[in-house]
Amino acid sequence: MAMIEGLTHLGLGKVDDGRTLLPRVLPGEEVAVAQDGTVRIITPSADRVAAPCKHFKTCGGCAMQHANDAFVANWKLEIVQRALAAQRIETVYRDVLTSPANSRRRAKLAGKRTKSGAMLGFHAKGTNTLIPVPECQLLTPGLMLQFPMLEELVVVAASRKAEIALTVTETAVGLDIVVDTEKPLTPELRTELAVFAQTHAIARLVWIDEPVVTMQPPVQYFGGTAVIPPAGAFLQATKHGEESLLSAVQEITAKADRIVDLFAGSGTFTLPLAARAEVHAVEGEVEMIKALDRGWREGRGLKRVTSEARDLFRRPLEADELRKFDAAVIDPPRAGAEAQIATLAESAIKVVAMVSCNPVTFARDAVTLQKAGFTLTWVQVVDQFRWSAHVEVVGSFTRK
């Protein structure tokens, strides 16, 4: 017998022996662990629920379907709170905003050929074992309806032995698909794929990094402005998550007339903010900046947007370059933005909206701003990666 004392930030249960970590358990539960590692729940937690997805115990896509929504939201909030407390930062925490089930509009699926056709799904946690997920509770209904077509594509695109990866994104006009495979793209295969895309109304089909066919531009809408992101480019996982993050960013920058958007991507925040303020967008990926600029030029009712492609890790905007802005929005990758945060701290900017997918680097960068006179006035946790250990956070930083 063993007692679960708490959960790690990855959702693994900490046993009272101080060494063992167990999946799919909850604090306060009494469990029995067999010699083969099988866990049997003796005394279940009041927060335990039946997993809504039948693939939960085998698929590696979800970690927390055995807990109710309130528990998961509080667990994710505590992850952020612990990260900030470790840096001795106090703030106001807003209620967690959680994306609904069946709302993930993008997935990276694994596929392989079989004797009877193809298998499509996710890998079991920590293994290369492919698990079919025909009843996945994460992906949108539109994506799930396309699984038979995607299995057909696996048969066409995969060699007989190697797995392939399909990055599939739902757009306003059909699926945007990037195929990652070892199979060479021959002229004959290119023709076959073009017919396949036309038959199945695929918006865009890309083979590794080579466009094969674009039946319709795969449009995404950022604040009502149409943008065609590069194939495989970053996109918030759910529309609900995107809208929640944007709402927080808009609130933080509401009084700013000139905003700099750092790590701007294809314009998730830039273009909606341009409805009321001038925005300068900076992004390291050239093609994403081109997509953003094209969207702005073809959009309506937007204020002036300027943009530049720039590696903000090696060449952050300096304090003198930031002097003409009233507010900054910064949404870096998991590593955070230590160099850019340092120059923001040295600048005259009074308002910073920081979006992060890593509470630890968020807290580290928050300390830099705090030492420069900023106050973290509130934090909004957004859970768009439902049932996973992933946490998104937005912080409102202001200084007098």
Secondary structure, DSSP 8 states (H G I E B T S, - for coil): -EEEEEE-TTS-EEETTSS-EESS--TT-EEEE-TTS-EEEEE--TTB---SSTTTTT-SS-S-TTB-HHHHHHHHHHHHHHHHHHTT---EE---EE--SS-B-EEEEEEEE-SSSEEEEEE-TTS--EEE-TT-SSB-HHHHHTHHHHHHHHHHH--SSS-EEEEEEEETTEEEEEEE-SS---HHHHHHHHHHHHHTT-SEEEETTEEEEESS---EEETTEEE---TT----SBHHHHHHHHHHHHHHTTT-SEEEEES-TTTTTHHHHTTTSEEEEEES-HHHHHHHHHHHHH-SS---EEEEE--TTTS---HHHHTT-SEEEE---TT--HHHHHHHHHSS--EEEEEES-HHHHHHHHHHHHHTT-EEEEEEEEE-STTSS--EEEEEEE--
